Amino acid sequence: MNIVLSNKREICGNILSAVLGETGVKRLYFGEYFRGEPFAEIEAAKKPSILVETWDLKGIERILEVEGVFLREFISIYKDIIVYSLEFPRECSLCLKGRIIPHYWSSRDNIDEMAREGRFKGEVIDNSTFLVFYENRLFAVKCNQNLDINVKKSKVEFRAENMSKDFVLVASGGVSKETVLREVSSAVENPLKIAGLRAKWIKSLLSKTRPLQTKRKDFTDLWKYCWYVILTNRSVIENHPILVKPFNMPTKYVFRHQWLWDSAFHAIVLSLYDVNLAKEELYNLFYAQKPDGRIPHEIFLSKIICRRLWHVDDYCPWTTQPPVLAVAIKRILDEKYDRDFAKLAFEKLLKYDEWFSTKRDADQDNLVSYIDYLESGWDNSVRWDDPVTRLQEKPDYYHSFYPRARMAPVEAVDLNCLIYIQRKTISELAKRLGDHRTSEKYSTLAEETRRKILQYMWDEETGFFYDVYEDTHEKILVKTPAAFLTMFAKIATQKQAEKLVKHLFDPREFWTTFPLPSVSADNPKYDPKGYWRGRTWINMIWFTYWGLVNYGYLNEAKKLALRTLELMSRGPTCYENYNSSTGEPIGAPDFGWSTLVIDLMKDLERRKILD
Ligand code: GLC
């Protein structure tokens, strides 16, 4: 078989993965290869707590604590070689029963240096370093003390000298870096807590600065790197009932499942490269659709993890996520109309929209609600602070219409703008497919949603759009970039748009160093480093850019895009989010939807603003 890699390699590096069989390559994949249930066998394992987790292009570094002992681990990847390094105090007595699992994969291959040093040649290199094949992958494990290494068929056991207790390495997620840092600094200040175990050593690890900044003069590198990210985040899962098509993980550093709105954004970017890849990105979401029409929030690789987090016996949580799907479908079909895909997408969207009407619109006013903060995609946003409190005050009342609600239901402005687009898209698709009745029905429904957004969500006094409570239609007066989706969806009037643009360019509100903080900077709860409480997210910039273009604010759109590109170009990759006050990247690197800037660059190029 001849495989030509030259063009792809140039941008994407190792985009192909191979599964080795008994006699050579068993299967070749476009995308990295994962297994369906990575956690199945380690469910019962003792979990270390992660005190510090830092990601950069070299890999992931973690400081862990297990039973009062601190460990440092470093995980990276070189081509198909997973590099795992572990350091711990020489005098500690721990037993390491190593089951290193593919959960640790990161996607970078820039540790050529290590490879050049020839450390990956043999099997056991010395008594503290060894290489091993595990599940058709090659692992390099390095430890700072002598190890007994026992390579078995399906697992590797490695024992340090003087071991007594059992310890199995597993990953645990969900701890924010801020929490971790807080905990560690308090531990370092409190010598009792660290029980004399290497306070100095931990301090020195914490004080290490990481060389992240590489200045660039133009956006060429960012452009290439974004392509690299969107193409190499592709993954293939074997033995999975829903994840049957390749799809993009939001970032292999930390988010290793398929997410609904992330994939819609990925598909938008992929459609600029190859519409078939863009379509492929959406198929698993279609397959995951529930009989009642809901398209789930996430599709986990592992049922066990899903159960642990969501208390359901399923690969998917009970929630959905912002319905950006219709936007992606429209992009794909505008790029190249394909009747079969249009028909499938139409059927899926129609059922999905019916689900919103029956399960997320208790007051039947054609504005739908979020009933869970994670469902909104804006996990810990200031928008949900009051709704969460309200539910806690009157749980029985709210649970009487939404038994699973974790906040008082909110008719969110962005959600309903997306629903408006979804309804219009259904209407357009129906028309094209010859179903005129559905087309008319959905056109009327869309119009009704638009009317209600204008009626309930606009506040003349402050000149802004707000979320409203479903039961009272009272406004939640928190200004966020969600309001700019009214311009993306072409719902705001020209006059309203004018007012929104004033807010956007006001340095006290949204025009911060890295513009569009996830809550306006004049909100007392604004925290430029707070996840959805003040960091800047690129998907919001993308919506707003197109919103500005829709209303003829071309210079403003250009200003927003150029500022974004300039700041992103200072870092080596496209990060999950940015400190809105300093512009520094935070969150995970190689983040999929941040590659939406490719779409902005293309548009600037069309307008001859960029070459
Ligand atoms: C975080 C974000 C959510 C996103 C997910 C995967 O939970 O808050 O919006 O979909 O990560 O990237």
Boltz pocket constraint, residues with backbone or C-beta under 6 A from the ligand:
constraints:
  - pocket:
      binder: B
      contacts: [[A, 250], [A, 255], [A, 259], [A, 261], [A, 262], [A, 376], [A, 377], [A, 378], [A, 379]]
      max_distance: 6.0
